[in-house]
Amino acid sequence: MNNNHQERDVYVAIADPTRRKLIRLLAEVDELPLHELTAQFDMGRTAVSKHLAILKDAGLVLARKEGRETRYRLNAAPLKEIQDWVSFYEGFWKERIAKLHLLLEEKNETRCIIRF
């Protein structure tokens, strides 16, 4: 898979903890300028800009120029793909746990019958 394709993949974009923190920060506000986002990390402006570029390529972040400043805001719509994927496995595990619960109940009933 080439690097350009990976940058557009929502899963690749959220795989990095720094980018997940950027998403969380942007989710809490309407928008933030780069310097305010950079202040939240122990890294330089260039590094934060690179993370924002990956999020932007994945469609998760929108950028707007205001004078000499670039302001960023979250576009959460692409996260729906991840929600759908996780929801499938949530249902999968709920079903497995329900089956396990029934199996345990059956074993408990069998033990009670054997004891009497």
Wavefront OBJ file of the C-alpha trace (Angstrom):
o trace
v 0.000 0.000 0.000
v 1.537 3.344 -0.934
v 1.947 6.174 1.568
v -0.620 8.468 -0.097
v -3.318 5.807 0.135
v -2.510 5.170 3.803
v -2.862 8.842 4.656
v -6.399 8.860 3.262
v -7.447 5.817 5.310
v -9.442 6.804 8.397
v -8.132 3.777 10.304
v -4.517 4.740 9.616
v -5.266 8.342 10.548
v -6.629 7.436 13.989
v -4.006 4.763 14.691
v -1.601 7.322 16.117
v -2.218 8.550 19.717
v -1.203 12.104 18.818
v -3.826 12.247 16.067
v -6.467 10.774 18.388
v -5.651 13.522 20.893
v -5.943 16.150 18.141
v -9.364 14.759 17.224
v -10.457 14.889 20.874
v -9.214 18.454 21.272
v -11.032 19.566 18.126
v -14.192 17.749 19.198
v -14.388 19.966 22.285
v -14.374 23.293 20.376
v -15.618 24.832 17.144
v -12.092 25.340 15.839
v -8.554 26.005 17.028
v -5.526 27.694 15.483
v -2.339 25.705 14.984
v -0.460 27.476 17.778
v -3.118 26.494 20.341
v -3.055 22.884 19.183
v 0.756 22.804 19.253
v 0.747 24.036 22.861
v -0.965 20.773 23.883
v 1.983 18.608 22.772
v 5.670 18.122 23.506
v 6.566 18.545 19.852
v 7.100 21.349 17.420
v 4.685 23.112 15.133
v 5.965 21.197 12.090
v 5.285 17.814 13.694
v 1.770 18.824 14.728
v 1.185 20.185 11.212
v 2.174 16.820 9.732
v -0.311 15.023 11.979
v -3.015 17.514 11.014
v -2.199 16.966 7.319
v -2.806 13.218 7.722
v -6.111 13.904 9.475
v -6.999 16.372 6.738
v -6.170 13.836 3.992
v -8.491 11.363 5.726
v -11.242 13.987 5.776
v -11.282 14.178 9.576
v -10.046 17.763 9.829
v -10.943 20.873 7.887
v -8.564 23.830 7.679
v -9.435 27.489 7.171
v -7.038 30.363 6.640
v -7.733 33.494 8.647
v -5.079 36.064 7.838
v -1.706 34.450 8.512
v -3.249 31.847 10.792
v -4.662 28.431 9.910
v -7.593 27.310 12.011
v -8.664 23.673 12.248
v -11.972 22.020 13.023
v -13.175 18.451 13.259
v -15.202 16.779 10.544
v -16.486 13.717 12.406
v -18.437 12.221 9.472
v -15.619 9.833 8.412
v -15.616 8.374 11.938
v -19.012 6.804 11.107
v -17.109 4.096 9.190
v -15.266 3.174 12.372
v -18.440 3.306 14.437
v -20.129 0.906 12.017
v -17.170 -1.473 12.156
v -17.026 -1.421 15.963
v -20.821 -1.820 16.209
v -20.637 -5.083 14.279
v -18.160 -6.499 16.794
v -20.127 -5.136 19.711
v -23.087 -7.224 18.523
v -20.791 -10.187 17.928
v -19.466 -10.090 21.500
v -22.872 -9.498 23.067
v -24.123 -12.637 21.310
v -21.088 -14.649 22.468
v -21.479 -13.464 26.053
v -25.204 -14.311 26.024
v -24.367 -17.842 24.820
v -21.722 -18.193 27.513
v -24.214 -16.998 30.136
v -26.736 -19.636 29.004
v -24.072 -22.322 29.046
v -23.056 -21.371 32.593
v -26.683 -21.389 33.715
v -27.123 -24.877 32.237
v -24.020 -26.098 34.077
v -25.288 -24.596 37.347
v -28.669 -26.301 36.872
v -26.931 -29.621 36.159
v -24.844 -29.262 39.334
v -27.959 -28.533 41.391
v -29.721 -31.628 40.016
v -26.702 -33.847 40.710
v -26.415 -32.599 44.319
v -30.009 -33.577 45.156
l 1 2 3 4 5 6 7 8 9 10 11 12 13 14 15 16 17 18 19 20 21 22 23 24 25 26 27 28 29 30 31 32 33 34 35 36 37 38 39 40 41 42 43 44 45 46 47 48 49 50 51 52 53 54 55 56 57 58 59 60 61 62 63 64 65 66 67 68 69 70 71 72 73 74 75 76 77 78 79 80 81 82 83 84 85 86 87 88 89 90 91 92 93 94 95 96 97 98 99 100 101 102 103 104 105 106 107 108 109 110 111 112 113 114 115 116
